[in-house]
Amino acid sequence: MAQLFRQGQHVTNALSGIGSRYFAALAYADYRWLWIAAMGGASAYWALIVARGILVLEMSDSSAWVGIVTFAAMGPRFLIPPLAGYLADRFNRRDVLAAAYWANTVNNGVLALLALTGSLELWHVLALSILNGTARTFQMTATASLVPNLVPREKLLNAVSLNSATQQGSRLIGPGLIAPLLAIYGPDAAFVGCTAFYALGVVMISRIETRSSGGLGRGSNLLSSLGSAAGVVYRHPELRVLFGIVAFHCAMTMSFEAIFPAISLNVLDTGRTGVSYLMMGVGAGGLVSAIFIAGVRAERMRGRILLVSGVVSGISMLGLATATSLTTAVAAAAFMGASQAGFMALLAAMVQTLAPEEMRGRISGLNQINLGGTMAVFNLVNGFAVDFVGPQTVLVFLGLGFAGIVTASLLIAALRGIYFQGVPLSARAPAAAA
């Protein structure tokens, strides 16, 4: 009995050690509420991407229209992030985040109502997609600027990686939960589920007690304060190259939302549910990868993983391009998700490490242009390209292109230093005048 007790203690200690390494940030209550809200909001987003893409393809019989609507949802991230970052530095970041969740709850409720009553038209989908993307931009910018205020600085990579895990895990949870709704009832019921996910986020955000904002006071000039943040990014060599590689990565490997419906319906002939399964594959791989990254502590190891995951992020797209069955396609999507999530989690943590506290909201906002703005444009381009040359050709071209860019980036001294040395906590950029 004593031996069994000791063995039980060893197992308990081992599990505790794993938890403290990979899930350390969840020990902080406010971060937990934010994490659950992020999971709800991101699940709604990815479920909406799937259901909306299927609906638009069925209504229009055109991948170009899927690209247009996806662009409409992501396009606001070209214009809104600087304003969202300014507000996150000027006002309480939790309040900005709560307003974004409320806006998307109402927006998706309207979408579901129109669909259920048979009144939904393409222009409705387009307009509501723009509103959804606008609110999501505020949501993501406020979240990115709030995360570092909820955990100690030494837990920042863990917190950022776990937040990235919500983005990846939600691709598994959101599309997974709506897959039976799509199969039985169609996109209408899926839109109701998306509304419920956003409502969950509203409840969780209301429980956060931490108040934080940046260094902006009343009467601060919007343009000059954003210019100060842009100047910090431009003058800091590591921040500058990280922003550049984020733009290339999001444009070339993460703009697949307009491609998946054509792969499922036209190549694999797997119907509506196939799109959900592909997105779930991306989410499953991304979730495992993000949790793994959360436990990586050595700076040099982080940099080397960044390099390897970048190359794999491009090459993995070839697997999806050559898949002949849903099983192999989902496996390829999982490799895509794993490499993309690892790459983006590390990049996000590095940017947050280097950003000065008093302008973190504005720098996060500028980075959202890289994340969403480039994805918006390339989803639009990919939608038209799929109609002309087919989804497999698009995947091969973009995948090989990005793998080549990462390999060539070894010639840039600042990136080479990050790949082989990482970014130490002491490397924060000096702030300019707000």
GIBELFEN-V721676 format. One record per residue. PHI is phi in whole degrees, -180 to 180 (999 if undefined). Layout:
phi = <PHI:PHI>
This chain:
phi = <999:-63:-67:-62:-63:-65:-64:-63:-64:-62:-64:-61:-65:-65:-64:-64:-66:-63:-63:-69:-87:-95:-128:-59:-66:-71:-72:-100:-57:-62:-66:-60:-63:-63:-65:-66:-62:-62:-64:-65:-65:-70:-62:-61:-63:-73:-63:-67:-57:-67:-64:-68:-63:-64:-60:-67:-65:-71:-74:-111:55:-146:-68:-60:-66:-61:-64:-64:-67:-64:-62:-61:-74:-99:-55:-56:-74:-82:-109:-82:-53:-60:-67:-62:-66:-61:-66:-69:-90:-92:-119:-61:-63:-65:-67:-62:-66:-62:-62:-65:-67:-61:-61:-75:-63:-66:-59:-73:-63:-66:-59:-64:-63:-64:-68:-67:-91:72:-102:-76:-121:-58:-69:-63:-59:-63:-65:-69:-66:-62:-66:-61:-66:-64:-65:-66:-63:-62:-60:-71:-68:-65:-63:-61:-81:-85:-51:-65:-84:-104:-137:-62:-62:-70:-101:-64:-60:-61:-66:-65:-66:-67:-66:-64:-62:-67:-65:-81:-62:-69:-68:-85:-73:-59:-62:-66:-72:-91:-55:-66:-65:-64:-68:-95:-112:96:-61:-56:-67:-63:-64:-63:-61:-61:-62:-65:-61:-65:-63:-60:-62:-58:-63:-68:-63:-64:-91:-74:-101:-64:-110:-152:-154:-91:-99:-96:-105:-61:89:-64:-80:-61:-67:-68:-69:-69:-63:-62:-65:-63:-65:-62:-63:-66:-78:-91:-60:-70:-61:-61:-74:-65:-60:-65:-71:-60:-61:-63:-65:-67:-70:-102:-117:-108:-100:-106:-60:-82:-96:-57:-58:-69:-62:-72:-81:-104:-98:-89:55:-108:69:-60:-67:-61:-63:-61:-66:-63:-65:-65:-62:-58:-65:-63:-64:-65:-64:-61:-65:-64:-67:-61:-62:-60:-95:-81:-108:-78:-61:-63:-65:-62:-64:-70:-64:-58:-64:-65:-65:-65:-64:-64:-58:-78:-65:-62:-67:-67:-63:-68:-64:-102:-66:-116:-142:-63:-62:-69:-66:-65:-62:-64:-63:-65:-65:-59:-63:-63:-70:-65:-65:-61:-62:-73:-63:-67:-62:-62:-64:-67:-64:-67:-65:-82:-74:-63:-56:-73:-132:-64:-62:-68:-67:-62:-63:-63:-69:-65:-63:-61:-67:-95:-64:-68:-64:-63:-64:-75:-66:-64:-62:-64:-59:-71:-63:-61:-65:-91:-118:94:-67:-65:-63:-62:-62:-64:-61:-70:-64:-65:-62:-72:-58:-67:-66:-63:-62:-67:-67:-63:-77:-89:-59:-63:-70:-60:-64:-65:-60:-107:-122:80:-124:-70:-62:-83:-93:-59:-72:-70:-80:-92:-64:-73>
